[in-house]
Amino acid sequence: MTVGSQFETYWNRARDDMSALGTNLRTRWRESRLFRWFSGLAALGLVLLVGGYFALGAGLPSADRLLTYQPPLPTMVRGIDGEIVNSYARERRVQLRYVDFPKQLQDAFLSAEDKTFWSHGGVDVGGLAGAVVDYVSKMGSGQRAKGGSTITQQVAKNILVGDEYSITRKLKEMILARRIEGVLTKEQILELYLNEIPLGRQSFGVQAASRAYFDKDVADLDLNEAAFLAILPKAPERYGRAKYADMALERRNYVLEQMVDNGWATRAEVEEAKAKPLGLVPRRIASYDPAGGYFVEEVRRRLIDRFGETADDGENSVYAGGLWVRTSLDMELQEAARAALRAGLLRYHSGKGWSGPIAKINMDENWQTQLIVSNLAIDYEDWKVGVVTERSGNSARIGFTDGETYPLSNLPDNLKAGDVITAAPKNKSEWVVRTVPTVSGGLVVENPRNGRVLAMQGGFDARLGSFNRATQAERQPGSTIKPFVYATGLDQGMTPATLVNDGPFCVWQGAGLGEKCFRNFGNSRGAGDQTMRWGLEQSRNLMTIHIANDAGMDNVTDTFRRVGIGDYQNYLSFALGAGDTTVAKMVNAYSALANLGRQYDQTVIDYVQNRDGKVIWKADKRRCEVCNADDWDGKAMPRLAPAGKQVLDAGTAYQVVHMLEGVVTRGTAVRLRSLELPIFGKTGTTSGPTNAWFVGGSADLVAGVYVGFDQPRNLGGWVQGGNTAGPIIKQLIEETKSRWPTTPVRAPKDIRMVRIDRRSGKRVFDGWPTNEWTPAIIWEAFKPDSEPRRSLDRQTLEERRNAAIAALRAATEERAVQKRGPRRIDDTFLEDQGGIY
């Protein structure tokens, strides 16, 4: 028989069978009502099933979205050396590739969740049938039925559908699971699952969970640890708790047995794993160095302002965008800054007693929960934050976030139950009260050559409160503003050797304000005509006011605006630091002095990359179009244009720096002289005194600090910038001395260094400067054609004029001496004589 005849035979037979079947169905339809009823019901069911499929499927998200799915990821922050210093995350997430997941870990999860994963098409019919039976058996009981979901269905639920407990959601899961299997490979599906599955302790994905429960990477997990992670999808917040340890062990061992049954582990391996304890590490936050707390919080604020906080704000949001942020945080300088500011605050507070609680808790409610959610902590020596749980006479107890309580001693009289305080261990079973100073302050360290902030400390400890006094506290800068008044005078034709009267100055400020008479600090009397240098070194208020008045107060406030200190009205009191500013702004202004008048925008972030590594923002906006040329064109190497802005004349800036070096050598900041470094700087003390300041540094680093109460009040009559703020910067420099240059700021090329008499400002021809702290002859910096002339005739004329003035003053002084005794002219600064506003 031929092939053609065989096919014809089969075709005729099939046609006859179909005809007979049709005849049989028509006969049954005519003769049986029950058949017609069941047939109609089946047809209706089929229509409903098809309609339901299309109805549910029509509104579902496309499975193609998973091809470009971007999970929410935390922002990672790096320091100046590239090391990770912090992260901004509300969930722990770390993305790995499929090849990074150990096979042992994959097998554990498949044994626990979906052993037929590699063979099913998205839905496991057997598992689904069991879930339906379990659902029906638990209807009305309030218990949740087992899921019966495959890993593909769980991916659909976690990423596309949501966690609603309903039959509708399960049907949507099934539809999407089939679609997903048609779009992604099994490896891609498993990668998504292992990266996204919630596993407790705020962890999403196995790598984050491995760190949270075992402080290990997934590649380092043992078999028993991998099996534990595999049990977590069923009850992530239960199995990780100590009180459910027995339940977790039972479930872990079940998963291990399943691995043997599936051929993914040997009996010997499993028995060894089952013999091990859970081995969970205590719940804890990421172990980043808390020294950078204020700095990284300032970074976070700036990132949120630019990119938004959550995924709703855009694809590059801080808490979902997976940004990589390179900052200028220098941990060596940051730790030294924190230690120095803390030491200064504790030094001021020494002997002043307990300053009161950090916060208060309602003891009628759960105190442990309230203490945990307060998020208060401290990183100083062995201190801890706790709450006074009870107080009775001379006895009290303190409780900590772990729920443990201990006896408390060294009790202040007004300590009460509910007070949140700091305490230190006296021994293993007793704690003693410790005091965080109520006085605070801010400290900033900047690189003047590029504006990068290297360290920032905004208080005693960032975890006691996020208010950053380095950038957010507006304070009067006092005499630290004077160098910019002097800079204005130099711009208007004065020189460091110009004689300025240190005498009374009163000005009529209008009918509303009346007459304002200025005075030196501590009411110290005037010293007559003195050089500008002497006036700045000794911080003479009256000389500063004379300079501001002669230079024009409008010019002075213009200088303040150009260097970014503040925008003030043209009142002479602003020349003495009466306007508000921040320590960050003052440090940036002094950086312009150190950099010969060129000022950079102050930055804490160098650049920001998105999750794919593309730079989406950078501080340095300069572009070099030919830097990446394929071939050399024979021309000179391309050079980027200078960054920053010239806000002061280079010569003026150097003259001010040169005078400020004298402030450290023999003036109000003489405490820093023992550093034996070419440091320049200026102290400041505001009326009260309410704030004590020091700002200064070198060609490579500039630092500034203020000390004061958050609600400004009198610090005490003995407090001055030289004895309170200066030592803080001194300690900072001592602890990082290798970072500070041993050469002074270099003079610009047109500056002339001329020998002058330090007190009179006259040019000297027959002597040389010495290494004494208060030499008679010094080198002074002059702009071209502004130095005292060599002309003998002119010099003689000047000498005769000065002699006549001196004779007149001597006669006046002789008469005055008989009444009030001899007048003392300051030569070196004495703290009790004043000289700071």
PAMAR-99767 format. One record per residue (C-alpha): residue in three letters; x, y, z. Coordinates in steps of 0.5 Angstrom, whole numbers, padded with zeros to 4 digits, always signed. Example, Ala and Ser with C-alpha at 12.3 -4.5 7.8 and 13.67 -1.06 7.14 Angstrom:
<nodes>
ala+0025-0009+0016;ser+0027-0002+0014;
</nodes>
This chain:
<nodes>
met+0000+0000+0000;thr+0003+0007-0002;val+0003+0013+0003;gly-0002+0016-0001;ser-0007+0011+0000;gln-0005+0010+0007;phe-0007+0017+0009;glu-0013+0017+0005;thr-0015+0011+0009;tyr-0014+0015+0016;trp-0017+0021+0013;asn-0024+0017+0011;arg-0024+0014+0018;ala-0023+0020+0022;arg-0028+0023+0018;asp-0033+0018+0019;asp-0031+0018+0027;met-0032+0025+0027;ser-0039+0025+0024;ala-0041+0019+0028;leu-0039+0023+0034;gly-0043+0029+0032;thr-0049+0025+0030;asn-0049+0022+0037;leu-0048+0029+0041;arg-0054+0032+0037;thr-0058+0026+0039;arg-0056+0027+0046;trp-0058+0034+0046;arg-0065+0032+0043;glu-0067+0027+0048;ser-0063+0029+0054;arg-0065+0035+0058;leu-0059+0033+0063;phe-0054+0033+0057;arg-0057+0040+0055;trp-0056+0043+0062;phe-0049+0040+0063;ser-0047+0043+0056;gly-0050+0050+0057;leu-0046+0050+0064;ala-0040+0048+0061;ala-0040+0053+0055;leu-0042+0058+0060;gly-0036+0056+0065;leu-0031+0057+0059;val-0034+0063+0057;leu-0033+0066+0064;leu-0026+0063+0064;val-0024+0066+0058;gly-0028+0073+0060;gly-0025+0073+0067;tyr-0018+0071+0064;phe-0018+0077+0059;ala-0021+0082+0064;leu-0016+0080+0070;gly-0010+0080+0065;ala-0012+0087+0061;gly-0011+0091+0067;leu-0004+0088+0069;pro+0002+0091+0068;ser+0007+0088+0063;ala+0012+0083+0064;asp+0016+0087+0060;arg+0017+0092+0065;leu+0022+0087+0069;leu+0027+0087+0063;thr+0028+0094+0065;tyr+0026+0094+0073;gln+0030+0098+0077;pro+0029+0096+0084;pro+0029+0102+0090;leu+0037+0102+0092;pro+0040+0106+0098;thr+0045+0112+0097;met+0052+0110+0098;val+0057+0116+0101;arg+0064+0115+0100;gly+0069+0120+0103;ile+0075+0123+0100;asp+0079+0117+0100;gly+0074+0113+0096;glu+0072+0109+0102;ile+0064+0108+0104;val+0063+0112+0110;asn+0055+0112+0110;ser+0049+0110+0107;tyr+0042+0113+0106;ala+0037+0107+0107;arg+0030+0106+0110;glu+0031+0098+0107;arg+0037+0094+0107;arg+0038+0092+0099;val+0044+0090+0096;gln+0044+0088+0088;leu+0048+0082+0086;arg+0048+0078+0079;tyr+0046+0071+0078;val+0053+0069+0078;asp+0054+0072+0085;phe+0049+0067+0088;pro+0052+0061+0091;lys+0049+0054+0088;gln+0048+0052+0095;leu+0044+0058+0097;gln+0040+0057+0091;asp+0038+0050+0092;ala+0036+0052+0099;phe+0031+0057+0097;leu+0029+0052+0092;ser+0028+0047+0097;ala+0024+0051+0101;glu+0020+0055+0096;asp+0019+0052+0089;lys+0023+0045+0088;thr+0020+0044+0081;phe+0022+0051+0079;trp+0027+0049+0073;ser+0021+0045+0070;his+0015+0048+0071;gly+0012+0054+0066;gly+0011+0059+0072;val+0005+0055+0076;asp+0006+0049+0080;val-0001+0045+0079;gly+0000+0040+0084;gly+0002+0046+0089;leu-0004+0050+0087;ala-0009+0045+0088;gly-0006+0044+0095;ala-0007+0051+0097;val-0014+0051+0094;val-0016+0045+0099;asp-0012+0049+0105;tyr-0016+0056+0103;val-0022+0052+0103;ser-0021+0049+0110;lys-0019+0055+0113;met-0025+0059+0111;gly-0028+0063+0116;ser-0022+0061+0121;gly-0019+0068+0121;gln-0012+0064+0119;arg-0008+0065+0113;ala-0008+0059+0108;lys-0001+0057+0105;gly+0001+0061+0099;gly+0002+0055+0094;ser+0006+0060+0090;thr+0012+0059+0085;ile+0018+0063+0085;thr+0016+0066+0079;gln+0009+0068+0082;gln+0013+0071+0088;val+0017+0075+0083;ala+0010+0078+0080;lys+0007+0079+0087;asn+0013+0083+0090;ile+0014+0087+0084;leu+0008+0088+0080;val+0002+0086+0084;gly+0003+0087+0091;asp+0001+0083+0097;glu-0007+0083+0098;tyr-0010+0077+0101;ser-0015+0075+0096;ile-0017+0070+0090;thr-0016+0075+0085;arg-0009+0077+0087;lys-0007+0069+0086;leu-0011+0069+0080;lys-0007+0075+0077;glu+0000+0072+0080;met-0002+0066+0076;ile-0003+0070+0069;leu+0003+0074+0070;ala+0007+0068+0072;arg+0006+0065+0065;arg+0007+0072+0062;ile+0014+0073+0066;glu+0016+0066+0064;gly+0015+0068+0057;val+0020+0074+0058;leu+0025+0072+0062;thr+0030+0066+0063;lys+0030+0062+0069;glu+0036+0065+0071;gln+0034+0072+0071;ile+0027+0070+0075;leu+0031+0067+0080;glu+0036+0073+0080;leu+0030+0078+0081;tyr+0027+0074+0087;leu+0034+0073+0091;asn+0035+0080+0090;glu+0028+0083+0092;ile+0025+0078+0097;pro+0023+0081+0104;leu+0027+0077+0109;gly+0026+0081+0116;arg+0031+0086+0119;gln+0029+0091+0114;ser+0033+0087+0109;phe+0031+0086+0102;gly+0035+0080+0098;val+0039+0075+0101;gln+0046+0079+0101;ala+0043+0084+0105;ala+0040+0079+0110;ser+0046+0075+0110;arg+0049+0081+0113;ala+0044+0083+0118;tyr+0043+0076+0121;phe+0050+0073+0120;asp+0055+0079+0118;lys+0057+0075+0112;asp+0057+0076+0105;val+0053+0070+0101;ala+0059+0067+0098;asp+0062+0066+0106;leu+0055+0063+0108;asp+0055+0056+0111;leu+0050+0050+0109;asn+0046+0051+0116;glu+0046+0059+0115;ala+0044+0058+0108;ala+0038+0054+0110;phe+0036+0059+0115;leu+0036+0065+0110;ala+0031+0060+0106;ile+0026+0059+0111;leu+0025+0067+0112;pro+0020+0068+0106;lys+0015+0064+0110;ala+0015+0069+0117;pro+0021+0074+0116;glu+0020+0078+0122;arg+0018+0071+0127;tyr+0024+0067+0125;gly+0029+0072+0127;arg+0027+0073+0134;ala+0030+0069+0140;lys+0024+0067+0143;tyr+0022+0063+0136;ala+0029+0060+0136;asp+0026+0053+0137;met+0021+0054+0131;ala+0026+0057+0127;leu+0031+0051+0128;glu+0025+0046+0126;arg+0024+0049+0120;arg+0031+0050+0118;asn+0032+0043+0119;tyr+0026+0041+0115;val+0029+0045+0109;leu+0036+0041+0110;glu+0032+0035+0109;gln+0029+0037+0103;met+0036+0039+0100;val+0038+0031+0101;asp+0031+0029+0098;asn+0032+0033+0092;gly+0039+0031+0091;trp+0042+0038+0093;ala+0046+0036+0099;thr+0049+0029+0102;arg+0047+0026+0108;ala+0053+0028+0112;glu+0053+0035+0110;val+0046+0036+0112;glu+0047+0032+0119;glu+0053+0037+0120;ala+0049+0043+0119;lys+0043+0041+0123;ala+0048+0040+0129;lys+0050+0047+0129;pro+0046+0053+0132;leu+0042+0058+0129;gly+0048+0063+0130;leu+0045+0070+0129;val+0048+0076+0130;pro+0044+0081+0134;arg+0040+0086+0131;arg+0044+0092+0129;ile+0045+0098+0125;ala+0050+0099+0119;ser+0057+0100+0123;tyr+0059+0107+0120;asp+0064+0111+0124;pro+0059+0116+0127;ala+0065+0121+0127;gly+0062+0124+0120;gly+0055+0125+0123;tyr+0054+0132+0122;phe+0058+0132+0115;val+0054+0126+0112;glu+0047+0129+0115;glu+0049+0136+0111;val+0050+0132+0105;arg+0044+0128+0105;arg+0040+0135+0106;arg+0043+0138+0100;leu+0042+0131+0096;ile+0035+0131+0098;asp+0034+0139+0096;arg+0037+0137+0089;phe+0034+0130+0087;gly+0028+0129+0092;glu+0027+0124+0098;thr+0023+0118+0095;ala+0022+0114+0089;asp+0016+0119+0087;asp+0021+0125+0087;gly+0024+0122+0081;glu+0029+0116+0079;asn+0035+0119+0082;ser+0032+0120+0089;val+0036+0119+0095;tyr+0032+0113+0098;ala+0031+0109+0092;gly+0035+0112+0087;gly+0042+0108+0088;leu+0046+0114+0088;trp+0054+0113+0089;val+0056+0120+0092;arg+0063+0122+0093;thr+0064+0127+0098;ser+0070+0131+0101;leu+0070+0128+0108;asp+0077+0127+0111;met+0076+0122+0116;glu+0083+0124+0120;leu+0081+0131+0120;gln+0074+0130+0122;glu+0075+0125+0128;ala+0080+0131+0130;ala+0075+0136+0129;arg+0070+0132+0133;ala+0075+0131+0139;ala+0077+0138+0139;leu+0071+0141+0139;arg+0068+0136+0145;ala+0074+0138+0149;gly+0073+0145+0148;leu+0066+0144+0150;leu+0067+0140+0156;arg+0073+0145+0158;tyr+0068+0150+0159;his+0063+0146+0162;ser+0068+0143+0167;gly+0065+0145+0174;lys+0058+0147+0172;gly+0054+0141+0175;trp+0049+0137+0171;ser+0045+0141+0166;gly+0039+0137+0166;pro+0036+0131+0161;ile+0037+0131+0154;ala+0029+0129+0153;lys+0024+0126+0157;ile+0019+0120+0156;asn+0012+0119+0159;met+0013+0113+0164;asp+0006+0111+0164;glu+0007+0108+0157;asn+0013+0103+0155;trp+0019+0107+0156;gln+0023+0102+0152;thr+0019+0103+0146;gln+0020+0110+0147;leu+0027+0110+0148;ile+0028+0106+0142;val+0024+0111+0137;ser+0027+0117+0140;asn+0034+0115+0136;leu+0038+0118+0141;ala+0045+0116+0142;ile+0052+0118+0144;asp+0059+0116+0141;tyr+0063+0119+0147;glu+0068+0114+0151;asp+0064+0109+0154;trp+0057+0113+0155;lys+0050+0111+0153;val+0044+0114+0153;gly+0038+0111+0158;val+0032+0113+0161;val+0031+0114+0169;thr+0026+0109+0170;glu+0025+0110+0178;arg+0028+0115+0183;ser+0027+0115+0190;gly+0031+0119+0195;asn+0038+0117+0194;ser+0037+0111+0189;ala+0035+0111+0182;arg+0035+0106+0176;ile+0037+0107+0169;gly+0034+0103+0163;phe+0037+0102+0156;thr+0034+0100+0149;asp+0035+0093+0150;gly+0030+0093+0156;glu+0036+0092+0162;thr+0036+0096+0168;tyr+0041+0098+0173;pro+0042+0102+0179;leu+0044+0109+0178;ser+0049+0113+0182;asn+0052+0120+0182;leu+0045+0123+0182;pro+0043+0130+0181;asp+0038+0133+0186;asn+0033+0135+0180;leu+0034+0128+0177;lys+0027+0125+0176;ala+0024+0118+0173;gly+0023+0119+0165;asp+0029+0123+0164;val+0033+0121+0158;ile+0040+0122+0160;thr+0047+0120+0159;ala+0051+0115+0164;ala+0057+0111+0164;pro+0059+0104+0167;lys+0062+0105+0174;asn+0062+0097+0174;lys+0059+0091+0171;ser+0053+0092+0175;glu+0052+0100+0176;trp+0052+0106+0172;val+0053+0114+0174;val+0050+0120+0171;arg+0054+0124+0166;thr+0053+0131+0163;val+0053+0133+0156;pro+0055+0140+0156;thr+0049+0145+0154;val+0054+0150+0151;ser+0055+0148+0144;gly+0059+0150+0137;gly+0061+0149+0130;leu+0067+0147+0127;val+0069+0147+0119;val+0076+0145+0116;glu+0076+0147+0108;asn+0081+0147+0103;pro+0082+0154+0101;arg+0085+0152+0094;asn+0078+0149+0092;gly+0073+0150+0097;arg+0072+0143+0099;val+0070+0142+0106;leu+0074+0137+0109;ala+0071+0136+0116;met+0065+0139+0119;gln+0063+0138+0127;gly+0056+0142+0129;gly+0055+0140+0136;phe+0057+0135+0141;asp+0054+0129+0138;ala+0050+0128+0131;arg+0046+0123+0134;leu+0043+0127+0140;gly+0040+0132+0135;ser+0041+0134+0128;phe+0042+0141+0128;asn+0048+0143+0125;arg+0051+0149+0128;ala+0057+0149+0123;thr+0052+0151+0117;gln+0045+0153+0121;ala+0047+0157+0127;glu+0047+0164+0125;arg+0051+0168+0130;gln+0055+0175+0130;pro+0062+0174+0128;gly+0065+0179+0133;ser+0072+0181+0131;thr+0073+0175+0126;ile+0070+0180+0121;lys+0075+0186+0122;pro+0080+0183+0117;phe+0075+0185+0111;val+0075+0192+0114;tyr+0082+0192+0114;ala+0082+0189+0107;thr+0077+0195+0105;gly+0082+0200+0108;leu+0088+0197+0104;asp+0084+0197+0097;gln+0082+0205+0099;gly+0090+0206+0099;met+0092+0205+0106;thr+0098+0200+0108;pro+0099+0196+0114;ala+0104+0202+0116;thr+0099+0207+0116;leu+0098+0210+0122;val+0090+0210+0125;asn+0088+0214+0131;asp+0086+0209+0137;gly+0082+0214+0140;pro+0074+0216+0141;phe+0069+0216+0136;cys+0062+0218+0136;val+0057+0218+0130;trp+0050+0221+0129;gln+0046+0215+0126;gly+0040+0219+0125;ala+0034+0222+0130;gly+0032+0214+0131;leu+0038+0212+0133;gly+0042+0218+0136;glu+0049+0218+0137;lys+0053+0212+0137;cys+0060+0212+0141;phe+0064+0206+0140;arg+0069+0203+0145;asn+0075+0198+0145;phe+0074+0192+0149;gly+0074+0192+0156;asn+0073+0200+0156;ser+0081+0200+0155;arg+0083+0207+0153;gly+0086+0209+0146;ala+0093+0209+0145;gly+0093+0214+0140;asp+0096+0214+0133;gln+0098+0206+0131;thr+0100+0202+0125;met+0094+0198+0122;arg+0098+0192+0123;trp+0098+0194+0131;gly+0091+0195+0130;leu+0089+0188+0127;glu+0094+0184+0132;gln+0091+0187+0138;ser+0084+0188+0135;arg+0083+0195+0137;asn+0075+0197+0136;leu+0076+0204+0135;met+0082+0203+0130;thr+0077+0199+0126;ile+0071+0204+0126;his+0076+0209+0124;ile+0078+0205+0118;ala+0071+0203+0116;asn+0069+0210+0116;asp+0075+0213+0112;ala+0074+0207+0107;gly+0067+0208+0107;met+0062+0204+0110;asp+0059+0202+0103;asn+0065+0199+0101;val+0066+0195+0107;thr+0059+0192+0107;asp+0061+0191+0099;thr+0067+0187+0101;phe+0063+0183+0106;arg+0058+0181+0100;arg+0063+0179+0096;val+0067+0174+0100;gly+0060+0171+0102;ile+0060+0173+0110;gly+0053+0177+0109;asp+0049+0182+0106;tyr+0049+0188+0111;gln+0047+0195+0112;asn+0052+0201+0112;tyr+0052+0202+0119;leu+0059+0202+0123;ser+0057+0197+0128;phe+0057+0191+0123;ala+0065+0193+0122;leu+0065+0190+0129;gly+0061+0184+0127;ala+0054+0186+0129;gly+0051+0182+0123;asp+0049+0175+0123;thr+0053+0169+0119;thr+0055+0162+0120;val+0062+0159+0121;ala+0062+0156+0115;lys+0061+0162+0111;met+0067+0165+0115;val+0071+0160+0114;asn+0070+0160+0106;ala+0071+0168+0107;tyr+0078+0167+0110;ser+0080+0161+0105;ala+0079+0167+0100;leu+0085+0171+0104;ala+0089+0164+0104;asn+0088+0163+0096;leu+0090+0171+0095;gly+0083+0173+0094;arg+0081+0167+0089;gln+0074+0164+0093;tyr+0071+0158+0091;asp+0064+0156+0092;gln+0064+0152+0099;thr+0062+0144+0097;val+0061+0138+0101;ile+0060+0134+0095;asp+0065+0133+0089;tyr+0060+0129+0084;val+0054+0124+0084;gln+0053+0118+0080;asn+0047+0114+0078;arg+0046+0107+0079;asp+0049+0106+0073;gly+0055+0110+0074;lys+0054+0116+0070;val+0056+0122+0073;ile+0049+0126+0074;trp+0052+0132+0078;lys+0059+0135+0080;ala+0061+0141+0083;asp+0067+0143+0078;lys+0063+0145+0072;arg+0069+0146+0068;arg+0069+0143+0061;cys+0075+0141+0057;glu+0073+0139+0050;val+0079+0137+0047;cys+0082+0133+0053;asn+0080+0126+0050;ala+0082+0127+0043;asp+0084+0121+0040;asp+0091+0124+0037;trp+0095+0129+0039;asp+0094+0135+0035;gly+0101+0138+0036;lys+0099+0144+0040;ala+0100+0145+0047;met+0097+0141+0053;pro+0090+0144+0054;arg+0089+0147+0061;leu+0082+0148+0064;ala+0080+0155+0066;pro+0081+0157+0073;ala+0076+0156+0077;gly+0073+0160+0083;lys+0072+0168+0083;gln+0077+0173+0084;val+0073+0177+0090;leu+0079+0181+0093;asp+0085+0184+0090;ala+0091+0179+0091;gly+0096+0184+0094;thr+0090+0186+0099;ala+0089+0179+0101;tyr+0096+0177+0102;gln+0097+0184+0106;val+0092+0182+0111;val+0094+0175+0111;his+0101+0177+0113;met+0098+0182+0118;leu+0094+0176+0121;glu+0100+0172+0122;gly+0102+0177+0127;val+0096+0176+0131;val+0098+0169+0132;thr+0105+0171+0133;arg+0104+0177+0138;gly+0097+0179+0138;thr+0090+0176+0141;ala+0091+0169+0138;val+0098+0168+0141;arg+0096+0162+0145;leu+0097+0158+0138;arg+0104+0161+0137;ser+0107+0155+0141;leu+0105+0151+0134;glu+0111+0154+0131;leu+0107+0154+0124;pro+0106+0159+0120;ile+0099+0160+0122;phe+0095+0166+0121;gly+0088+0168+0124;lys+0083+0172+0128;thr+0080+0171+0135;gly+0073+0174+0136;thr+0068+0175+0142;thr+0061+0178+0142;ser+0058+0183+0147;gly+0056+0179+0153;pro+0060+0175+0151;thr+0055+0171+0148;asn+0060+0167+0143;ala+0067+0166+0142;trp+0071+0165+0135;phe+0077+0163+0132;val+0078+0163+0124;gly+0085+0162+0121;gly+0090+0157+0118;ser+0095+0156+0112;ala+0095+0156+0105;asp+0093+0149+0105;leu+0088+0149+0110;val+0083+0154+0114;ala+0079+0152+0120;gly+0074+0156+0124;val+0070+0155+0130;tyr+0065+0158+0135;val+0063+0157+0142;gly+0056+0159+0145;phe+0049+0157+0147;asp+0044+0155+0142;gln+0039+0160+0145;pro+0045+0166+0146;arg+0046+0168+0153;asn+0052+0170+0157;leu+0058+0165+0157;gly+0062+0169+0163;gly+0066+0175+0163;trp+0072+0171+0163;val+0071+0168+0156;gln+0074+0171+0150;gly+0076+0168+0143;gly+0083+0167+0145;asn+0082+0163+0151;thr+0076+0159+0149;ala+0076+0158+0141;gly+0083+0159+0140;pro+0085+0152+0144;ile+0080+0148+0140;ile+0083+0150+0133;lys+0090+0149+0137;gln+0088+0142+0139;leu+0086+0140+0132;ile+0092+0143+0129;glu+0096+0139+0134;glu+0093+0132+0132;thr+0094+0133+0125;lys+0100+0137+0125;ser+0103+0133+0119;arg+0097+0136+0115;trp+0099+0143+0116;pro+0104+0146+0111;thr+0111+0149+0114;thr+0111+0155+0109;pro+0107+0161+0110;val+0102+0163+0104;arg+0106+0166+0098;ala+0106+0173+0096;pro+0104+0175+0089;lys+0109+0177+0085;asp+0108+0185+0085;ile+0108+0185+0093;arg+0115+0188+0096;met+0117+0186+0102;val+0120+0192+0106;arg+0124+0193+0113;ile+0120+0198+0117;asp+0120+0200+0125;arg+0114+0195+0127;arg+0111+0201+0132;ser+0112+0207+0128;gly+0111+0204+0121;lys+0117+0208+0118;arg+0122+0205+0113;val+0129+0202+0116;phe+0135+0202+0113;asp+0140+0200+0118;gly+0137+0194+0121;trp+0134+0187+0120;pro+0128+0183+0123;thr+0130+0178+0128;asn+0127+0172+0130;glu+0124+0175+0137;trp+0116+0175+0138;thr+0116+0182+0138;pro+0122+0185+0134;ala+0123+0192+0133;ile+0124+0191+0126;ile+0119+0187+0121;trp+0118+0185+0114;glu+0112+0189+0112;ala+0108+0187+0105;phe+0107+0193+0101;lys+0103+0194+0094;pro+0108+0197+0088;asp+0109+0204+0090;ser+0106+0204+0096;glu+0112+0203+0101;pro+0115+0209+0105;arg+0120+0212+0100;arg+0128+0212+0100;ser+0128+0220+0099;leu+0132+0223+0104;asp+0129+0230+0104;arg+0122+0226+0104;gln+0124+0222+0110;thr+0127+0228+0114;leu+0120+0232+0112;glu+0116+0226+0115;glu+0121+0226+0121;arg+0120+0233+0123;arg+0112+0232+0122;asn+0112+0226+0127;ala+0117+0230+0132;ala+0112+0236+0132;ile+0106+0232+0133;ala+0110+0228+0138;ala+0112+0234+0142;leu+0105+0236+0142;arg+0103+0230+0145;ala+0108+0229+0150;ala+0106+0236+0153;thr+0099+0234+0153;glu+0101+0227+0156;glu+0105+0231+0161;arg+0099+0235+0164;ala+0095+0229+0164;val+0100+0224+0168;gln+0099+0229+0174;lys+0092+0228+0174;arg+0091+0220+0172;gly+0098+0217+0172;pro+0102+0215+0166;arg+0098+0212+0160;arg+0100+0205+0158;ile+0100+0203+0151;asp+0099+0196+0149;asp+0105+0192+0146;thr+0103+0185+0147;phe+0096+0183+0148;leu+0094+0181+0155;glu+0087+0178+0156;asp+0085+0182+0161;gln+0086+0188+0157;gly+0082+0187+0152;gly+0082+0188+0144;ile+0077+0184+0142;tyr+0070+0186+0141;
</nodes>
